[in-house]
Amino acid sequence: MALIELDDVRRTFTVRAKVGRLKREKREVRAVDGLSFTVQAGECVGYIGPNGAGKSTTIKMLTGILVPSGGRLRVAGVDPARERVALARRIGVVFGQRTTLWWDLPLRDSYELARRIYRIPERRYRTNLERCVELLDLGALLDTPVRQLSLGQRMRGDLAAALLHDPRVLYLDEPTIGLDVVSKSRVRDFLREVNRDRGTTVLLTTHDLTDIEQLCDRVMVIDHGRVVYDGGLDGLHAAGESERTLVVDLAEARPPIEVAGARVVKVEGPRQWLAFPAQQSAAPIVAAVADRYPMVDLSVREPAIEDVIARMYAEVAIG
Amino acid sequence: MADPTLAAGPVDPALAAGANDLLPTERGLTARTRWALRAWWLTAAMWTRAIMSYRASFVLMLAANLVVTFLDFVVVILMFRHTDQLGGWTLAELGFLYGTSGFALGMANLLVGSVDGLGERIRAGTLDTMLIRPAPALAQVCAERFSLRRLGRPAQAIAVLAWSLTALDVSWTWDRALLVPVLLVCGTAIFAAIFVGFAALQFWWGEAKEIQNAFTYGGATVLHYPPTVFAKELVAGTVFGIPLAFVNWLPALHILDRPDPLGLPAAFQYASPLAAVLALVAAGLAWRAGLRAYRGTGS
């Protein structure tokens, strides 16, 4: 069953800009412009896009904070705009940029308050808290006020808080932003565990594509408020017309190599870089080059996912 | 209610996501009010516990608060060294006005005063974190940073009021005696409504906090003095506009047996409960409209 359903969801904002001395001009900005997709229970979906693409607006509509201007939206069986409170019990939210904990309260008090506000049954709460404390290594931090925690510690604290009430859906808005490598990998391990063992559906936005590579079986790329790609990571390469690179070291510096199926993108002394479509085999190109040029060494580089997505954004911007 | 989503995936049902999400949602006015009060109470209690862990600091701050507010009334006493009456009212009568107005403002500030930080919350995005919790945003905003330190002002006001009640030359009938607690409760409600109603303006206009201060702290200061020292237009504004006159002026006219400078019917002197209810309803509607504008409904 689909846990998140969007059908032609739109959201416009009215921006008032000053024109001249007294005149003000109203302008409509479409932050989300006809968004349709579904997420099945248990999926882990990466939701990516350039700044201003509409990611945060989407998350805010999915959490019931913002009401859509049009279209149909359902999360865990409820309409987020009309049943914000019923929804709140079914979702967990982590904002990387700001905490959902009470800033001046120790973690333990924050959790205790959450237990009462969410009306989590006592036994259930203890089981969940113990589990989170163990997996996120929070034991030593429970009596520390949130404001004294480091960013990585606070993020772990926030993750636990978002899961104490057994939400069906966990939204993460840039959960690894600003974290060091160790903290990032700890957060990812935890999310993988939650998704696998609890069946919690995860939707995360990020600028760190390693998050996506390590966690998500599905990626949605959004730009200008529309989905421009929806599928697996592999498909992203094909969709983004990504290229592999053949790096050739020749015996001596030469003018750019001419070979069918590849083009030279860079020359540096005897070393030349040849780009060719990612789906195509490297063998015939290597053979053709070796046939005509004295070659010392060669290597093939896989396309970086960053480049693929950067190219995709650029295309959308032009088209 | 059977729900197929619970069965998805290789999941131990006891640990499954969503095991806890079918709790009923509060419906109906009484249930929703109880639920809002509960959220307020839980949050306020948690803040109190957190602050009480620094007991010495709390005691010092409360003491400082008491001293500062006490000096406030000393100004009034000093004024009476040069005159026996102000606008035809005696020092004891001014003490009555001062005590009732100070108590109402102080209690409202204690209970809902934190709502004035709304604009800041919107800018910092912390209002969003309140909207994702299963509790009314208004209750959460009001209880945030709840501090018993703010008891200083109402405590001092009650002391002044108690002194004035002993010093007053009033023939106490049952209706006069009853009006005192009634006006304290209604006054608190009216100031609370002013706090919330004007804070709601911050949904549209971030700088609206100053307007709110003018009507809460400014309003309470005006109510320290008898209505006879102010222009009739101002007094009329506090009856028919922002209902400050119902906090203490109008009921005080009856308790102290004074003529109404506006010559309004005597019914106005008993109308504080009605004024309080109307003010609360208006404030609630303003808040709702503001929250709707923020979330983007309706427009």
Interface residues (C-beta under 8 A of the other chain):
Chain A: M1 L3 R11 F13 T14 Q40 A41 G42 K60 T63 G64 I65 L66 V67 S69 A76 G77 A81 E83 R84 V85 A86 A88 R89 R90 I91 V93 F95 Q97 R98 T99 T100 W102 D104 L105 P106 D109 E112 L113 A114 R116 I117 Y118 R119 I120 P121 R124 T127 H165 D166 P167 R168 V169 D197 R198 G199 T200 T201
Chain B: D3 P4 T5 A8 G9 P10 V11 D12 L15 A16 A17 G18 A19 N20 D21 L23 T25 E26 A39 L42 T43 M46 W47 R49 A50 A124 G125 T126 D128 T129 L131 I132 R133 P134 A135 R145 R295 G296 T297 S299
